[in-house]
Amino acid sequence: MDNMDKKALEAFAREAAKSIKTECNSDDFRKTLTKVTVETALNAEVDQYLLSFWPSEYATSGCIG
């Protein structure tokens, strides 16, 4: 992660933290962040897997990027 990404991530975290008022809010935020992170990682993994089978068709279909 480059410096710009770290700064953007920190700014996002600080802004999101403003709405966390209780432990329950914190837990909900953590669960949502984990869900989004795992989904994004799995989607990237599926893209790479499919690309290994159909490199030209998959790459030109607009599915990656």
Steps between C-alpha positions, in 0.01 A plus 500: 500500500651830401502817708190645327296188573605506865398864534164439332438195718588691816270787399219252438557330836501832686178610331330165568614507863303820556175304475612223737340581834462158662674165510216362287567766233865403507419132460262568209762714328766231546269231358410713199862589433602134524216395267591757236871412523440125464255549211747722316785254549287205386380687191860579406593135550209383281601749230854361496373142499267561205770692318722191516240303300380761253764773484398676180123461528483598866738793471314651204153448648546793736482277807842605627576853593 
